[in-house]
């Protein structure tokens, strides 16, 4: 069973469960259920599942699970971005600080000199522990070198590429052979 299937499955009553009232907080709404043994369960797409023996205890556990947005951390990071226009691009290092998790979405909260923001749809591999001066310079040098090699590789491939793709080339030659047979 995939994670997506499991999560969707947890959002509906399981065998021997019935749905109860929703627990609504400022930044999250939890679906709640109770089974025939009197065990209460709450489920949220980001925060996951919480269980308790009473609705009051479940409410307390849900509030605690949802409070991740109130916990503040200070994790410095660095990333490298390419900016510019019309072929005049330049790599630069950007430093920031991860400050916590958004209570409703679970996205990473961060600051890069423009106030607090949320990261969503990002790759963790883009964010590195801060590099020292020598490694930062080496990273920038390697990124520029990679771009130059990519440009050279693209140019070389372009010289040997089929203009309309391999399938079109095969079709053209098959049609040429078929045309020769018809005459």
Secondary structure, DSSP 8 states (H G I E B T S, - for coil): --HHHHHHHHTS--TTEEE---EE-SS-EEEEEEETT--EEEEETTTEEEEESSHHHHHHHHHHHHGGGG----EEEEEEEEEEETTEEEEEEEEEEEEEE-TTT--EEEESSSSEEEE-S--GGG-B----HHHHHHHHHHHHHHHHHHHHHHHHHHHHS-TT-HHHHHHHHHHHHHHHHH-
